[in-house]
Structure formats: structure tokens, C-alpha cells
Amino acid sequence: MVAPHTLCQPLRSATPLGPRAVVIGGGVAGLAAASALAPHVASITLIEQEALPVEPLIRRHTPQAPHVHALLDSGRQALEKLMPGFGAALQSAGSLPLRVRSQWRSHDGHAWCAPEDTGPVVLSQSRALFEHVLRQRVLALPHLSIEIARVRGLRLAPTENDTRQPRITGVDLEDQTRRQKSLSAEIVVDASGRAGDTLKWFKAAGLQPPTETTRCPDIRYVSACFARLPADPAHLPSAWLRPAQAPATQGLVMAPIEDGRWVVTLIGRFGAAMPRDAHGFRQRMLELAGPELQLHIKGAPMLSPLRGFAIKSVRFRRFDRTARELPLGYFPIGDTIATFNPLYGQGMSVAALQAQALSRALYDNTQPVDQQAAYLAAAHSPADWAWTIGGAVDRAYTQMCQQEDAACDHLAARLRLAFSASVLRSELRGQIDRVLHLLEPPDKLDAFPTEPV
Ligand SMILES: Cc1cc2nc3c(=O)[nH]c(=O)nc-3n(C[C@H](O)[C@H](O)[C@H](O)COP(=O)(O)OP(=O)(O)OC[C@H]3O[C@@H](n4cnc5c(N)ncnc54)[C@H](O)[C@@H]3O)c2cc1C
């Protein structure tokens, strides 16, 4: 095992000058991947279909950005290892570090849980600011260039001994003037995200698609920003999470972000009616906030229009199970691998953990075939944890129990026991939080007492 800080140092590479790398997508996963690649490759071309803003702005191709977007502790630590000082840069731009349970407060369906510190720290900011600070760090890399163009396909060639999968030789692009061209590369990181064309590219190239599992958490978000009312400047505001708890289908998340704002997200599941105007939004927000929270938000000026987002289904693509058919040099990451129920705030952290896995796989291995195998195994673990945790928590809804899922049922049972046992044992609360923050695998909960106390 390599000490984390050494992963950022220059290292041996597959060719004397190092391979050329292309990253498809300039979202969170693509930027984190570029940072992971940097010490290992001769050049990186980051290809993004829309012009990248110089300010923290919501981009057209990340329509999820107006909604609450917090970074779990695992994602915070992974990015810090890849880019030392990243957390400090984000905080000096306005992100708030919130201690889980004491400042990252959650509601158990009956009451707000008692404040206490269990260890993890969440970074709370707008998604636009998060991506902006990450972009500033990554665009400063000396051997990185940006190409504003849309990737149209993967370029492949047979491997020399022709005994297994083809290898990547680059990508085909169409630029903003519709000019077609191609870029050569030995490594292609696919960070094209939830709306990316990965499966189309695979089909066009005659590649076997990954196996895919889907679920239907059926969620709608409506969000708006509000001014935070003047408070004691020495007192860091808390975030308040009241996600819909089965059988309820409505919930709210209220998170403090940069520039003295709240981002408030209203949640509706399984067809719950959502407010359509500012008046309806305020009414629903105050109802769900309850008396404890109303004093923070009642009368606060609304600073943005309402923005909605609907997620009928999420999916997990197991690229690791078709690893022998994947083109050598192809590395999927982030939402290209899995999309999650956004209520559990996992997607950006999984992408960061996968970028860390990419860095380690390139560091530990010299041969492309070993690099890819090591990466796929390591990158699917955090996705699997997040997928199983989300599925297990969602099993509380009868609507989410129509498919058989032994792993989620097992974890759901373990979580119920763990929560029950943790009422009296504070160290168990910390253990649960470490699992929910993807700092430890869910099977850590197997060591919990097997009977409720
Ligand atoms: C409503 C909502 C709330 C969420 N809340 C949280 C949260 O609180 N915490 C959290 O961690 N995660 C959250 N997530 C998940 C998080 O947004 C994603 O996991 C994360 O953005 C993944 O980033 P990505 O880079 O993989 O994909 P994306 O953000 O989708 O980025 C993909 C990029 O690729 C570009 N692209 C696509 N195709 C091409 C092409 N052919 N050529 C060139 N460029 C291309 C796109 O333009 C885009 O910029 C939430 C998601 C949703 C939907």
C-alpha cells in the first residue's frame, strides 16, 4: 500500500514520455480525474461540450447544480490527498465545514437528533462554487489543455497480441463549428456523466456494454436560495436535513452556503405534489421546517427563482464485470459508472474516491492491463457501498421493495440494529456515520450487536 501523500509525486510511466490522456467531461468527476492523472501522463486534454465559465456559475449541462450539493467526509479527504490545500481553498471561497450531527443536523422522522460530534465533517457550498474551485486548481496544471467540443465516439485498435480486448487510440470529436476531428490518446477517462453517450459509443464500436442495474427512487427536488438572516458572526450556522422518511413522501434540506445564503431543497417522492410558485414554496418550507427552524428562515428574502429536478431512476453499470472486454486504456468514472439517490449526497464523493483509485492504480502498476484491472476493482467499491447504502435506506418504502435485493435487505437489517443499539452507545453512532460517509465499508456494521438493546 502506498502512503497517500506519495500519490501526487511524479512516477514511472508506461512509455518513456508517459501516455497521452483524454478526459471526456469537465464536471466534478472529470476534473478530479485530471488531477489524478497529472503526475502519470505526458499530456491531458480535457474535452467539455460547453464553454467553461471563469466564475462560479451553474452550467447548462449540469442541471442538478442549483440543488443542495454537500461533500461527504470521504470525498473531502480524497480530494485533499489528490490536491493538498483544496479544502482550505474551498473554505476561503466561502464553503462551510460542518461537523456531522452537531452542525449537520438530521431529523429522524419524529424530532431533530441531539447535537453531538461523531467525527466526520461535511463541506457545504453551492455546486457552482465547488466546481469552480476544483476547476481553478485543475486548469492550472501545466500540461493540461481544454478542448471545447463534443465527443462523438471512441477510437480503437486491436491489441498487439490480439488475445483480448482492443486498445484505446483516441476519440472522435465535433467542435462548436461542427468541424469533425480526432485526438490520439492511450488513456481515455470517460467522465461524461449521467446524460453521457457512453452506451452509444460502445454500440457503435461493437463493444459489449456493461451490465446495468436500475432502481426507481422516484424523487423530485425544487430548490431556491434565501438570504441568511443576520446571526451571531462567531456562530457557524447548521445545515438541517429532514429527508422524506417512510412512509412520508415530503422532506426538506436547508444548507448554509457561501455569500450568506441558504440553499433550500424541498423533496417529494413517489408522485408527491411539489410547489410551483414562490408562495407555495415558502408555505411548504415553513411547514416542514417546524418551529425550531422557522426562526432561521421566516421572512428571509428569496434570492433565486425556483428550480426543479426529477429523478425517476438511478443506475449502476458494472464495468468491472466485463473488464476483459473493455478497451485497454478506457477508464469510466463518476456518474458514468453509477448515479445515486441524491438524498444521500454520495455522487461527488464517490467520484473523488474513484479519482484517488485512478491515481493509485497508475502509481502501483506499469502495464496498462494491470492499471485498468486495479482501477476497475478499486473504483467499483465505493460505488457499490454507496449503491447498497442508498438501496438499504430506501427499502423502508414499500415502493422500493419490488425487486429482490439481498445485499440491501441485509444492510437495511444491520442499519436498523445499529441505530437501535446506538441509542445507548455513543461510539456506535460514530461508527454508523463513518459508514454513511463512505469512510468505511458497510460490512463494518456486521460487527454490531445482533440483538436490539
Ligand atoms: C438533484 C441532485 C442533487 C445532488 N446532490 C448531491 C450532493 O448533495 N452531494 C453529492 O456528492 N452529489 C450530489 N449529486 C450527484 C452529483 O451531482 C454527481 O454525482 C456529480 O455531479 C457527478 O459528476 P460527473 O462529473 O460524473 O457528471 P456530470 O456532473 O454530469 O458532468 C458530466 C460532464 O460531461 C460533459 N459531457 C457529457 N457528454 C459529453 C461529450 N460527449 N463530450 C464532451 N463533454 C461531455 C457534460 O457537459 C458535463 O459537464 C446530486 C445529483 C442530483 C441530480
The ligand as a Gaussian input file, in Angstrom:
#p B3LYP/6-31G(d) Opt

LIG

0 1
 C      -30.567000      16.835000      -7.805000
 C      -29.211000      16.287000      -7.475000
 C      -28.627000      16.580000      -6.254000
 C      -27.362000      16.053000      -5.937000
 N      -26.810000      16.322000      -4.716000
 C      -25.576000      15.835000      -4.419000
 C      -24.960000      16.108000      -3.169000
 O      -25.513000      16.754000      -2.282000
 N      -23.702000      15.607000      -2.960000
 C      -23.060000      14.853000      -3.884000
 O      -21.938000      14.420000      -3.647000
 N      -23.629000      14.580000      -5.068000
 C      -24.863000      15.041000      -5.365000
 N      -25.430000      14.755000      -6.565000
 C      -24.669000      13.931000      -7.546000
 C      -23.666000      14.774000      -8.300000
 O      -24.280000      15.861000      -8.938000
 C      -22.983000      13.906000      -9.346000
 O      -22.647000      12.666000      -8.816000
 C      -21.728000      14.534000      -9.831000
 O      -22.036000      15.753000     -10.416000
 C      -21.035000      13.629000     -10.848000
 O      -20.318000      14.359000     -11.700000
 P      -19.841000      13.821000     -13.111000
 O      -18.688000      14.683000     -13.413000
 O      -19.702000      12.346000     -13.094000
 O      -21.056000      14.093000     -14.099000
 P      -21.719000      15.456000     -14.575000
 O      -21.799000      16.429000     -13.479000
 O      -22.983000      15.048000     -15.267000
 O      -20.686000      16.039000     -15.655000
 C      -20.513000      15.453000     -16.911000
 C      -19.845000      16.474000     -17.813000
 O      -19.526000      15.844000     -19.056000
 C      -19.859000      16.692000     -20.135000
 N      -20.133000      15.842000     -21.290000
 C      -21.103000      14.893000     -21.396000
 N      -21.048000      14.301000     -22.602000
 C      -20.018000      14.893000     -23.279000
 C      -19.472000      14.714000     -24.578000
 N      -19.983000      13.799000     -25.429000
 N      -18.441000      15.483000     -24.967000
 C      -17.917000      16.414000     -24.102000
 N      -18.414000      16.636000     -22.875000
 C      -19.438000      15.872000     -22.442000
 C      -21.102000      17.436000     -19.628000
 O      -21.296000      18.648000     -20.342000
 C      -20.748000      17.649000     -18.157000
 O      -20.021000      18.846000     -17.972000
 C      -26.695000      15.237000      -6.884000
 C      -27.296000      14.941000      -8.106000
 C      -28.542000      15.432000      -8.393000
 C      -29.168000      15.049000      -9.707000

